[in-house]
Amino acid sequence: MDARADIRNFVAERLRDRGNEAPANDRESLVMSGRIDSMMVLEIVSFLETRFNYIVDEHLFDQMDYDSIDSIVRLLGKIAG
């Protein structure tokens, strides 16, 4: 499975865990729309750390980097590239 699919599945599972069954498309704003909160952003960061060996620079942390599946994939691309 590729990174985008892994991230999409993780986000979908967390949304379902919170009773939100509506699928999220890759461009949808999740933070700004209120579908995910700051606690879920931290869950996403933890997932990225575990799954992709992603290390967050707390001085550069911006919650909006995790606003959509597309933005998360772009963020991973920056560290991988």
Backbone as a ProteinNet text record, in pm:
[ID]
protein_1_A
[PRIMARY]
MDARADIRNFVAERLRDRGNEAPANDRESLVMSGRIDSMMVLEIVSFLETRFNYIVDEHLFDQMDYDSIDSIVRLLGKIAG
[TERTIARY]
84.2	0	88.5	46.8	128.1	94.9	177.9	163.8	27.5	-16.3	-146	-258.7	-257.7	-362.7	-355.6	-234.5	-219.2	-275.9	-243.6	-291.9	-443.1	-494.3	-639.1	-713	-661.5	-725.1	-718.9	-605.1	-591.7	-691.9	-699	-792.6	-936.7	-970.8	-1106.7	-1142.8	-1048.4	-1073.7	-1096.6	-1016.1	-1031.1	-1162.3	-1200.8	-1330	-1444.4	-1437.8	-1541.8	-1545.8	-1427.8	-1422.1	-1496.8	-1504.9	-1572.7	-1715.9	-1764.7	-1902.4	-1923.3	-1817.6	-1826.8	-1803.8	-1911.5	-1904.5	-1879.6	-1897	-1880.8	-1736.1	-1714	-1576.9	-1512.5	-1382.2	-1307.2	-1233	-1247.6	-1167.5	-1030.6	-935.9	-797.3	-775.4	-860.3	-844	-924.7	-1015.1	-1105.2	-1029.5	-1068	-1012.1	-1073.5	-991.6	-1041.2	-1036	-932	-919.1	-1014.6	-1006.5	-1089.3	-1238.1	-1274.6	-1416.3	-1464.3	-1368.9	-1406	-1420.9	-1390.9	-1402.7	-1297.4	-1180.3	-1080.2	-1038.9	-1002.3	-959.1	-810.1	-759.8	-616.6	-570.7	-656	-619.9	-601.8	-688.3	-674.5	-552.3	-518.1	-394.9	-276.3	-275.9	-167.4	-167.1	-284.9	-292.9	-232.8	-259.8	-204	-52.2	-1.6	143.2	205	142.6	193.1	194.7	88.6	82.8	196.9	220.6	327.4	464.2	482.3	608.7	632	528.1	539.1	550.3	462.8	453.2	563	602.7	695	824.1	847.3	965.4	973.2	858	846	881.6	964.1	1001.6	951	871.8	815	913.5	940.8	1019	918.6	916	813.4	820.4	935.3	946.5	880.9	866.6	806.2	666.7	613.5	483.5	372.9	294.1	178.2	62.5	-40.2	-156.3	-213.7	-200.9	-257.6	-183.4	-62.2	7.7	-65.7	-158.7	-233.1	-381	-412.6	-551.5	-620.5	-544.8	-605.9	-511.2	-563.4	-478.5	-371.5	-409	-310.6	-198.7	-233	-129.2	-37.9	-91.2	-8.6	88.3	38.8	124.5	233.5	198.7	299.9	406.1	362.5	455.1	552.1	501.4	588.3	684.7	638.8	723.8	839.2	816.4	922	1033.6	996.6	1100	1166.8	1092.3	1149.8	1238.8	1204.5	1278.1	1392.9
-118.5	0	124.6	227.3	348.2	443	544	637.2	705.7	751.8	820.3	728.4	605	510.1	481.8	467.6	445.5	561.7	682.5	801.9	812.5	791.5	797.9	697.7	575.1	472.7	507.9	559.9	597.7	707.4	810.5	920.9	869.8	786.9	732.9	651.1	569.8	490.2	579.5	683.7	773	849	889.8	957.8	863.6	738.7	640.6	615.2	609.6	591.4	701	817.9	932.9	947.8	845.5	847.1	926.7	961.3	1039.1	945.1	898.6	798.3	857.2	986.9	1048.5	1036.7	989	976.4	1114.2	1119	1242.8	1229.7	1330	1326.6	1387.4	1366.9	1404.8	1555.2	1635.4	1781.4	1846.3	1774.1	1831.3	1885.7	2004.1	2064.2	1995.1	1924.6	1848.3	1928.3	2006.2	2087.9	2206.2	2280.2	2400.5	2368.6	2250.8	2213.1	2162.1	2134.4	2082.5	1931.8	1863.3	1717	1652.6	1715.7	1667.1	1782.4	1747.6	1847.9	1832.5	1913.1	1910.9	1776.8	1708.1	1575.9	1476	1484.8	1393.6	1429.3	1557.6	1595.9	1527.8	1525.7	1458.4	1308.2	1248.4	1106.6	1084.1	1174.7	1164.5	1176.3	1271.7	1288.5	1161.1	1104.3	979.9	866.7	856.4	756.8	776.8	901.2	930.2	895.8	922.9	888.8	738.4	662.9	518	455.4	495	429.9	472.7	601.9	655.6	710.6	685.6	739	891.2	954.2	1099.2	1162.6	1266.5	1337.2	1480.6	1521.1	1655.5	1752	1860.5	1969.2	2060.1	2052.4	2125.8	2276.4	2328.9	2472.1	2510.3	2413.7	2439.5	2379.3	2324.2	2257.2	2356.2	2320.2	2399	2302.6	2314.9	2226.3	2222.7	2331.6	2337.2	2246.3	2201.9	2104.5	1970.7	1951.8	1826.8	1847	1952.9	1990.3	1900.6	1837.4	1748.9	1632.4	1531.3	1418.2	1466.4	1552.3	1608	1681.7	1763.6	1840.6	1749.3	1641.8	1546.2	1475.8	1435.9	1368.2	1464.4	1591	1690.9	1705.4	1708	1719.6	1602	1482.3	1364.6	1372.6	1424.1	1439.7	1533.9	1638.4	1733.8	1667.8	1579.8	1517.7	1403.2	1338	1226.4	1277.6	1395.5	1448.9	1529.6
0	0	0	-71.7	-78.1	37.9	54.8	166.6	165.6	49.1	40.9	88.1	43.6	84.1	233.9	287.8	431.4	511.1	469	539.1	526.3	406.1	382.3	470.2	478.1	561	708.9	754.7	895.1	931	848.1	874.3	873	776	766.7	890.8	937.9	1059.3	1179.9	1194.8	1309.5	1302.1	1181.9	1167	1204.9	1158.9	1193.2	1343.9	1407.1	1552.3	1626.2	1563.6	1624.2	1572.2	1501.6	1453.6	1326.8	1258.6	1135.7	1018.3	959.5	852.9	714.9	698.6	566.2	520.5	398.5	349.6	330.5	345.8	322.9	190.4	105.6	-16.9	13.6	-72.9	-45.8	-31.8	-93	-87.6	22.8	82.2	182.5	303.1	344.7	465.3	587	661.1	775.4	904.9	922.8	1043.9	1036.3	927.8	913.8	912.9	863.6	860.3	995.5	1084.6	1216.5	1221.3	1110.8	1110.9	1199.1	1209.6	1303.6	1394.7	1517	1613.3	1641.3	1732.2	1760.5	1816.1	1889.3	1941.5	1827	1728.3	1614.5	1531.3	1522.5	1453.1	1521.4	1654.5	1726.7	1699.4	1685.6	1649.4	1510.4	1419.2	1284.1	1289.8	1367.3	1381.7	1438.1	1539.1	1599.2	1496.1	1416.5	1309.8	1210.2	1169.8	1074	1132.4	1260.4	1326.1	1323.3	1354.9	1361.3	1222.6	1133.2	1001.4	905.2	911.9	811.8	872.4	1000	1069.9	1058.2	1058.4	1047.4	1181.5	1178.7	1300.4	1289.7	1387.7	1388.4	1452.1	1383.3	1441.9	1511.5	1643.2	1717.3	1695	1655.4	1628.7	1496.1	1407.4	1276.9	1264.1	1372.6	1368.8	1334.5	1236.9	1197.9	1175.1	1255.7	1246.7	1105.8	1031.1	896.5	798.7	833.4	749.9	748.5	841.2	855.3	822.8	749.4	722.8	621	534.4	434.7	407.8	345.2	307.6	209.5	116	21.9	94.5	194.7	264.7	345.9	400.2	475.6	380.8	264	165.3	118.6	95.4	56.6	164.4	289.7	402.3	403.8	386	381.3	263.8	151.2	33.9	59.2	137.9	170.3	249.7	343.5	424.7	349.9	262.7	187.2	74	23.6	-91.4	-45.9
[MASK]
+++++++++++++++++++++++++++++++++++++++++++++++++++++++++++++++++++++++++++++++++

